[in-house]
Structures are given as C-alpha cells and as structure tokens.
C-alpha cells in the first residue's frame, strides 16, 4: 500500500464515531504487508496510531501499542537489511577505512583503549532501544552558554527516547522549547531551570506518549506547551486518577460534618413539636458559649 492509499485510513481514525470503528481501522493497518519508515512519515500513520496508545478504551489502546511495536520492529529490520540506510551505504567506504585505521592503531599501541562512537543518524538508531542525543550522535551547541545548551539537550532526550522522528526535527523542537522558556523567564535563572525540569519530567513520562508526539509533530504549539502546568500536561489516565482522588476527598469531607443528636429538650414555637435534632458549634470567640442549632422534622 502506498502513502496515498494509507492517508485516507489514517484520516479516518480521527473521525471514527465508535471504538469498534477505530478497532476495525487499526486491524486493517496492522495487516499491511510491508511498512517502511518513509511510508509512516509521509502518511503520518505512526503519529496517528501512537496517540491511540492513551485511548480511554483498553481494547483500542492495547491494539495501538501492538501495532506500534510491530512497526518499530519492521522499520528496524528494514534498516538492518539496507546496512543502516542510504547514509550508511554512501559512507560505507569511509566506515571501512576508519575500521582499518583503528585496527592498525590498536596493533601499534595495544594499551590505548578504543571508545566506540555513537551512530550519527537519528533515524538509524535502534528503535527497540532508548534514543538520546548521545546515541543519535547529536551535540547541541547553539547558544554559547553551557547551561542553556545542556537544557536543550535534556529536552531533546525527553522528546526522542521512544520516537522514530528524524533527529533534525526533534532538535528543532528542543531548541524552540529552550528559547521560549529562556525568554519567558528573562534569562537562565532559577525559575528557568525549574521550568526546564518540569517540562523534562513530564515529557519523559513513559505513560504519556501522547504529549511527546504532540510536541514533536507540531500538533501542540511550543509556546502553549511551555506555559502549561504539570496538571495540564498529565496523561488522560493521570487526570482521571486525580479527579477520582479529589472526589473521594470531597466525600470524606462531607462525611466529617458535625454529628447531630436527637432530643426532645427543645420545643418548636410554631408546631409545638419536640422531636428534633441539634448540633453545637463555636461560632464566636473561645470565651463565649457555643451556639446551638436546632432542626425540627415535619412528617
């Protein structure tokens, strides 16, 4: 299936009316015989299915996770079969020369340790392993300020660790986020560092892939993302859990009201009925007597 044929299926995911419709589309996508990285990027199928991993329906979420794992495996096999992609092929001779030179150097100086180099292709890094600036061979130095460059690198690591997006795209997002936070806080001050840490923690949350994908894809504007609170950035599951806790606390509070006792010591001035409930509360200063509240129940 070509990207042109895949795009309508991807588009139909967002307009599907029921969970059954979504499952049907996902099963169709799952059965595609050959999936490549270029096909996923051009059709945006990877992003669309990835977002469904946080769907409210467990059936939809589990199927989306299964498809993402399957696609990552297929893309990795494609890369291994092509020797790391076009870039790896074009640099084959250079890599072989470096290997030969390294072997000669080791033979001449056996006591010198050899440090393996990371892959310089972000898209060529193993998709079944955690990606980072180091594994992608990315070095972020664009401000001349070590603190700012390191913060941008942290954001890069948070965005890329389970992503299949190109390194250049992720780097652009990381730089834009760092610049926005820097400008919002008028410098690399403690408030700037605290905000960077908050964004990093929320982006790196393994249970919140939708947030990362929205930022990387551009669906979530950088300016808006940088001004979100931790609660705004939380996954749907976390928001539901927080809402449940708040509701339980409310019920506990309501259940902790003053106990009302029954008595016949008070008589209603209108109906002359004595059966009533009362409670006492300290409504004035401590040296004043408590106020008694009486309620008569009419049958």
Secondary structure as a PSIPRED ss2 file (coil, helix, strand):
# PSIPRED VFORMAT (PSIPRED V4.0)

   1 X C   1.000  0.000  0.000
   2 X C   1.000  0.000  0.000
   3 X H   0.000  1.000  0.000
   4 X H   0.000  1.000  0.000
   5 X H   0.000  1.000  0.000
   6 X H   0.000  1.000  0.000
   7 X H   0.000  1.000  0.000
   8 X H   0.000  1.000  0.000
   9 X H   0.000  1.000  0.000
  10 X H   0.000  1.000  0.000
  11 X H   0.000  1.000  0.000
  12 X H   0.000  1.000  0.000
  13 X H   0.000  1.000  0.000
  14 X H   0.000  1.000  0.000
  15 X H   0.000  1.000  0.000
  16 X C   1.000  0.000  0.000
  17 X C   1.000  0.000  0.000
  18 X C   1.000  0.000  0.000
  19 X H   0.000  1.000  0.000
  20 X H   0.000  1.000  0.000
  21 X H   0.000  1.000  0.000
  22 X H   0.000  1.000  0.000
  23 X H   0.000  1.000  0.000
  24 X H   0.000  1.000  0.000
  25 X H   0.000  1.000  0.000
  26 X H   0.000  1.000  0.000
  27 X H   0.000  1.000  0.000
  28 X H   0.000  1.000  0.000
  29 X H   0.000  1.000  0.000
  30 X H   0.000  1.000  0.000
  31 X C   1.000  0.000  0.000
  32 X C   1.000  0.000  0.000
  33 X C   1.000  0.000  0.000
  34 X C   1.000  0.000  0.000
  35 X C   1.000  0.000  0.000
  36 X C   1.000  0.000  0.000
  37 X H   0.000  1.000  0.000
  38 X H   0.000  1.000  0.000
  39 X H   0.000  1.000  0.000
  40 X H   0.000  1.000  0.000
  41 X H   0.000  1.000  0.000
  42 X H   0.000  1.000  0.000
  43 X H   0.000  1.000  0.000
  44 X C   1.000  0.000  0.000
  45 X H   0.000  1.000  0.000
  46 X H   0.000  1.000  0.000
  47 X H   0.000  1.000  0.000
  48 X H   0.000  1.000  0.000
  49 X H   0.000  1.000  0.000
  50 X H   0.000  1.000  0.000
  51 X H   0.000  1.000  0.000
  52 X H   0.000  1.000  0.000
  53 X H   0.000  1.000  0.000
  54 X H   0.000  1.000  0.000
  55 X C   1.000  0.000  0.000
  56 X C   1.000  0.000  0.000
  57 X C   1.000  0.000  0.000
  58 X H   0.000  1.000  0.000
  59 X H   0.000  1.000  0.000
  60 X H   0.000  1.000  0.000
  61 X H   0.000  1.000  0.000
  62 X H   0.000  1.000  0.000
  63 X H   0.000  1.000  0.000
  64 X H   0.000  1.000  0.000
  65 X H   0.000  1.000  0.000
  66 X H   0.000  1.000  0.000
  67 X H   0.000  1.000  0.000
  68 X H   0.000  1.000  0.000
  69 X H   0.000  1.000  0.000
  70 X H   0.000  1.000  0.000
  71 X H   0.000  1.000  0.000
  72 X H   0.000  1.000  0.000
  73 X H   0.000  1.000  0.000
  74 X H   0.000  1.000  0.000
  75 X H   0.000  1.000  0.000
  76 X H   0.000  1.000  0.000
  77 X H   0.000  1.000  0.000
  78 X H   0.000  1.000  0.000
  79 X H   0.000  1.000  0.000
  80 X H   0.000  1.000  0.000
  81 X H   0.000  1.000  0.000
  82 X C   1.000  0.000  0.000
  83 X C   1.000  0.000  0.000
  84 X C   1.000  0.000  0.000
  85 X H   0.000  1.000  0.000
  86 X H   0.000  1.000  0.000
  87 X H   0.000  1.000  0.000
  88 X H   0.000  1.000  0.000
  89 X H   0.000  1.000  0.000
  90 X H   0.000  1.000  0.000
  91 X C   1.000  0.000  0.000
  92 X H   0.000  1.000  0.000
  93 X H   0.000  1.000  0.000
  94 X H   0.000  1.000  0.000
  95 X H   0.000  1.000  0.000
  96 X H   0.000  1.000  0.000
  97 X H   0.000  1.000  0.000
  98 X H   0.000  1.000  0.000
  99 X H   0.000  1.000  0.000
 100 X H   0.000  1.000  0.000
 101 X H   0.000  1.000  0.000
 102 X H   0.000  1.000  0.000
 103 X H   0.000  1.000  0.000
 104 X H   0.000  1.000  0.000
 105 X H   0.000  1.000  0.000
 106 X H   0.000  1.000  0.000
 107 X H   0.000  1.000  0.000
 108 X H   0.000  1.000  0.000
 109 X C   1.000  0.000  0.000
 110 X C   1.000  0.000  0.000
 111 X C   1.000  0.000  0.000
 112 X C   1.000  0.000  0.000
 113 X C   1.000  0.000  0.000
 114 X C   1.000  0.000  0.000
 115 X C   1.000  0.000  0.000
 116 X C   1.000  0.000  0.000
 117 X C   1.000  0.000  0.000
 118 X C   1.000  0.000  0.000
 119 X C   1.000  0.000  0.000
 120 X C   1.000  0.000  0.000
 121 X C   1.000  0.000  0.000
 122 X C   1.000  0.000  0.000
 123 X C   1.000  0.000  0.000
 124 X C   1.000  0.000  0.000
 125 X C   1.000  0.000  0.000
 126 X C   1.000  0.000  0.000
 127 X C   1.000  0.000  0.000
 128 X C   1.000  0.000  0.000
 129 X C   1.000  0.000  0.000
 130 X C   1.000  0.000  0.000
 131 X C   1.000  0.000  0.000
 132 X C   1.000  0.000  0.000
 133 X C   1.000  0.000  0.000
 134 X C   1.000  0.000  0.000
 135 X C   1.000  0.000  0.000
 136 X C   1.000  0.000  0.000
 137 X C   1.000  0.000  0.000
 138 X C   1.000  0.000  0.000
 139 X C   1.000  0.000  0.000
 140 X C   1.000  0.000  0.000
 141 X C   1.000  0.000  0.000
 142 X C   1.000  0.000  0.000
 143 X C   1.000  0.000  0.000
 144 X C   1.000  0.000  0.000
 145 X C   1.000  0.000  0.000
 146 X H   0.000  1.000  0.000
 147 X H   0.000  1.000  0.000
 148 X H   0.000  1.000  0.000
 149 X H   0.000  1.000  0.000
 150 X H   0.000  1.000  0.000
 151 X H   0.000  1.000  0.000
 152 X H   0.000  1.000  0.000
 153 X H   0.000  1.000  0.000
 154 X H   0.000  1.000  0.000
 155 X H   0.000  1.000  0.000
 156 X H   0.000  1.000  0.000
 157 X H   0.000  1.000  0.000
 158 X H   0.000  1.000  0.000
 159 X H   0.000  1.000  0.000
 160 X H   0.000  1.000  0.000
 161 X C   1.000  0.000  0.000
 162 X C   1.000  0.000  0.000
 163 X C   1.000  0.000  0.000
 164 X C   1.000  0.000  0.000
 165 X C   1.000  0.000  0.000
 166 X C   1.000  0.000  0.000
 167 X H   0.000  1.000  0.000
 168 X H   0.000  1.000  0.000
 169 X H   0.000  1.000  0.000
 170 X H   0.000  1.000  0.000
 171 X H   0.000  1.000  0.000
 172 X H   0.000  1.000  0.000
 173 X H   0.000  1.000  0.000
 174 X H   0.000  1.000  0.000
 175 X H   0.000  1.000  0.000
 176 X H   0.000  1.000  0.000
 177 X H   0.000  1.000  0.000
 178 X H   0.000  1.000  0.000
 179 X H   0.000  1.000  0.000
 180 X H   0.000  1.000  0.000
 181 X H   0.000  1.000  0.000
 182 X H   0.000  1.000  0.000
 183 X H   0.000  1.000  0.000
 184 X H   0.000  1.000  0.000
 185 X C   1.000  0.000  0.000
 186 X C   1.000  0.000  0.000
 187 X C   1.000  0.000  0.000
 188 X C   1.000  0.000  0.000
 189 X C   1.000  0.000  0.000
 190 X H   0.000  1.000  0.000
 191 X H   0.000  1.000  0.000
 192 X H   0.000  1.000  0.000
 193 X H   0.000  1.000  0.000
 194 X H   0.000  1.000  0.000
 195 X H   0.000  1.000  0.000
 196 X H   0.000  1.000  0.000
 197 X H   0.000  1.000  0.000
 198 X H   0.000  1.000  0.000
 199 X H   0.000  1.000  0.000
 200 X H   0.000  1.000  0.000
 201 X H   0.000  1.000  0.000
 202 X H   0.000  1.000  0.000
 203 X H   0.000  1.000  0.000
 204 X H   0.000  1.000  0.000
 205 X C   1.000  0.000  0.000
 206 X C   1.000  0.000  0.000
 207 X C   1.000  0.000  0.000
 208 X C   1.000  0.000  0.000
 209 X H   0.000  1.000  0.000
 210 X H   0.000  1.000  0.000
 211 X H   0.000  1.000  0.000
 212 X H   0.000  1.000  0.000
 213 X H   0.000  1.000  0.000
 214 X H   0.000  1.000  0.000
 215 X H   0.000  1.000  0.000
 216 X H   0.000  1.000  0.000
 217 X H   0.000  1.000  0.000
 218 X C   1.000  0.000  0.000
 219 X C   1.000  0.000  0.000
 220 X C   1.000  0.000  0.000
 221 X C   1.000  0.000  0.000
 222 X H   0.000  1.000  0.000
 223 X H   0.000  1.000  0.000
 224 X H   0.000  1.000  0.000
 225 X H   0.000  1.000  0.000
 226 X H   0.000  1.000  0.000
 227 X C   1.000  0.000  0.000
 228 X C   1.000  0.000  0.000
 229 X C   1.000  0.000  0.000
 230 X H   0.000  1.000  0.000
 231 X H   0.000  1.000  0.000
 232 X H   0.000  1.000  0.000
 233 X H   0.000  1.000  0.000
 234 X C   1.000  0.000  0.000
 235 X C   1.000  0.000  0.000
 236 X H   0.000  1.000  0.000
 237 X H   0.000  1.000  0.000
 238 X H   0.000  1.000  0.000
 239 X H   0.000  1.000  0.000
 240 X H   0.000  1.000  0.000
 241 X H   0.000  1.000  0.000
 242 X H   0.000  1.000  0.000
 243 X H   0.000  1.000  0.000
 244 X H   0.000  1.000  0.000
 245 X H   0.000  1.000  0.000
 246 X H   0.000  1.000  0.000
 247 X H   0.000  1.000  0.000
 248 X H   0.000  1.000  0.000
 249 X H   0.000  1.000  0.000
 250 X H   0.000  1.000  0.000
 251 X H   0.000  1.000  0.000
 252 X H   0.000  1.000  0.000
 253 X H   0.000  1.000  0.000
 254 X H   0.000  1.000  0.000
 255 X C   1.000  0.000  0.000
 256 X C   1.000  0.000  0.000
 257 X C   1.000  0.000  0.000
 258 X C   1.000  0.000  0.000
 259 X C   1.000  0.000  0.000
 260 X C   1.000  0.000  0.000
 261 X E   0.000  0.000  1.000
 262 X E   0.000  0.000  1.000
 263 X E   0.000  0.000  1.000
 264 X C   1.000  0.000  0.000
 265 X C   1.000  0.000  0.000
 266 X C   1.000  0.000  0.000
 267 X C   1.000  0.000  0.000
 268 X C   1.000  0.000  0.000
 269 X C   1.000  0.000  0.000
 270 X C   1.000  0.000  0.000
 271 X C   1.000  0.000  0.000
 272 X C   1.000  0.000  0.000
 273 X C   1.000  0.000  0.000
 274 X C   1.000  0.000  0.000
 275 X C   1.000  0.000  0.000
 276 X E   0.000  0.000  1.000
 277 X E   0.000  0.000  1.000
 278 X E   0.000  0.000  1.000
 279 X E   0.000  0.000  1.000
 280 X E   0.000  0.000  1.000
 281 X E   0.000  0.000  1.000
 282 X C   1.000  0.000  0.000
 283 X C   1.000  0.000  0.000
 284 X C   1.000  0.000  0.000
 285 X C   1.000  0.000  0.000
 286 X C   1.000  0.000  0.000
 287 X C   1.000  0.000  0.000
 288 X C   1.000  0.000  0.000
 289 X C   1.000  0.000  0.000
 290 X C   1.000  0.000  0.000
 291 X E   0.000  0.000  1.000
 292 X E   0.000  0.000  1.000
 293 X E   0.000  0.000  1.000
 294 X E   0.000  0.000  1.000
 295 X E   0.000  0.000  1.000
 296 X E   0.000  0.000  1.000
 297 X C   1.000  0.000  0.000
 298 X C   1.000  0.000  0.000
 299 X C   1.000  0.000  0.000
